[in-house]
Amino acid sequence: MKKQKNNVLIIGDTHIPFEHSDYLKFCINIGKQYKCNQVIHIGDLVDMHSCSYHEHEPDLWSPSQEMEIADKHLKSWFKAFPKIKLCLGNHDRLPDRKRRTVGLPSRCFKSFHEMWNLPKGWQSDFNFVIDDVMYEHGTGSSGRYAHLNLAVANRQSTVVGHNHSMAGIEYTASEKDCIFGMNVGSGINRKALAFAYGRNFKFKPIVSCGVIFNGENPQIFRMKL
């Protein structure tokens, strides 16, 4: 049986409702242009700034207001991508982490799918493997070569997001094989108030997405701002 060839579109961190206004259209166009038959969202679908463990911007919304606005944005993403594999990011897990902080069991809360009314075609998990490539958010990883370090730790080619100011591909080879680490970048609007903490950072977010062709050839596509 001939193995199916997969062109996988990878969407970066969106942090809805604080995504860049042109990022959805950009991802749609890249997916169509390169005939992608599978779609991965690398995580941090939503931001949940109002639930963060960090300082909140006092001029932003309450949790209920943020979720209502995010719901409106999500409708466009659901329509554009009826099937997605979503790698759960640290921001996606904020409500669950808050539950654990106050000591409440899971039965007291809706699941992530219920909370955001995700379509039936959307799957969510901490990681996925397609054509022997690992896809995960990258929670807990940092630094310029976090994507390569995770590939080495996983002992297989690995794609991550999480580090907004990084987008790139690094290879490492041994006598046994050659693998790559890829950071797909992000889809955020860095001027949004939720990201005010980064205004003085030297390295700014890179807005981009990626495609992996048949598990072997990764490529980054940067959105010109």
PASEFI-72305 format. One record per residue (C-alpha): y negated, z, x; residue in three letters. Coordinates in steps of 0.1 Angstrom, whole numbers, plus 5000, padded with zeros to 4 digits. Layout:
BEGIN
YZXALA;...
This chain:
BEGIN
500050005000MET;496649905014LYS;494350205019LYS;491250194998GLN;488050155018LYS;485450415010ASN;481750375016ASN;480450725010VAL;476750785001LEU;475651135013ILE;472651284995ILE;470651545015GLY;469451885003ASP;467351824972THR;466152174963HIS;465352064928ILE;462752094913PRO;461052064947PHE;462651734957GLU;460451434969HIS;459451234939SER;460750904955ASP;464051044969TYR;466250974939LEU;465150604938LYS;465750584975PHE;469350724973CYS;470050484944ILE;468950184964ASN;470850284995ILE;474050344974GLY;473750004958LYS;472749814989GLN;475849935008TYR;478249924979LYS;479050294980CYS;482050394958ASN;481850764964GLN;478951004964VAL;478551344982ILE;475651584976HIS;475651795008ILE;474352104990GLY;471252304979ASP;471152094947LEU;468652344933VAL;466152564951ASP;466152894930MET;462953004949HIS;462353264923SER;465753424931CYS;465353414968SER;465953714991TYR;462853605010HIS;459253654999GLU;458253464968HIS;455153254965GLU;453253454938PRO;451653134924ASP;455052984916LEU;457153014884TRP;459453284870SER;463253234872PRO;463353104837SER;460452864842GLN;461852724874GLU;465252664858MET;463652484828GLU;461752254851ILE;464852194873ALA;466852104841ASP;464351824834LYS;464651684870HIS;468451714870LEU;468751484839LYS;467551194861SER;470151274888TRP;472951304863PHE;472150964848LYS;471950794882ALA;475050954896PHE;477651044868PRO;480251124895LYS;479351344925ILE;481151574949LYS;478751864954LEU;479052094984CYS;477752434973LEU;474752534995GLY;473252875001ASN;470452814976HIS;473052704949ASP;474753044954ARG;471753264951LEU;472453384915PRO;476053464925ASP;474753654955ARG;472353854934LYS;475253944911ARG;477154084940ARG;474054274952THR;473854464920VAL;477654504917GLY;478354304886LEU;481654124881PRO;481753744877SER;482553774840ARG;479053884834CYS;477653544845PHE;478053184837LYS;479652954863SER;477552724884PHE;478652434862HIS;477752614830GLU;474452734843MET;473252384851TRP;475252184825ASN;476751964852LEU;478451644840PRO;482251634838LYS;482151384866GLY;480551634890TRP;482951844912GLN;481652144932SER;483352324961ASP;482452454995PHE;483752145012ASN;485451815007PHE;487451585029VAL;487351205025ILE;489050965050ASP;489551265073ASP;485851345074VAL;484751695064MET;481651735042TYR;480052085039GLU;476652225035HIS;476352395069GLY;475452745057THR;475152975087GLY;474752695112SER;471552635130SER;470152465161GLY;469752105173ARG;473452045176TYR;474752245147ALA;476451945132HIS;478251865164LEU;479252225169ASN;480752235133LEU;482651915140ALA;484252075171VAL;484952395151ALA;486552195123ASN;488351975148ARG;487351675128GLN;484351455120SER;481951665099THR;478851595078VAL;476251875070VAL;472751935057GLY;471052265056HIS;468752215087ASN;465952015071HIS;464251915103SER;467351755117MET;468951415109ALA;471251255134GLY;474751175146ILE;476451305178GLU;479851215191TYR;482351405212THR;485551265227ALA;488751405243SER;491951265255GLU;493151295219LYS;490351155198ASP;486651085192CYS;484851265164ILE;481251285152PHE;478951545137GLY;476251425113MET;473251595098ASN;472151385069VAL;468651535066GLY;467051635033SER;465251505002GLY;462551774998ILE;458851754993ASN;457651955022ARG;454251995006LYS;455652184976ALA;454652544974LEU;458252664978ALA;458152535014PHE;454852695023ALA;456652905049TYR;457152595070GLY;453552475072ARG;453152605108ASN;456552485120PHE;456352225147LYS;459352035134PHE;458951895099LYS;461651805074PRO;463251455077ILE;463751285044VAL;466851075046SER;470351005033CYS;473450875049GLY;476450645045VAL;479850665061ILE;481750345061PHE;485450385057ASN;485450725075GLY;484550575108GLU;480950445110ASN;478250695101PRO;474650585096GLN;471350765087ILE;468750605065PHE;465250755068ARG;462850725039MET;459450625051LYS;456850855038LEU;
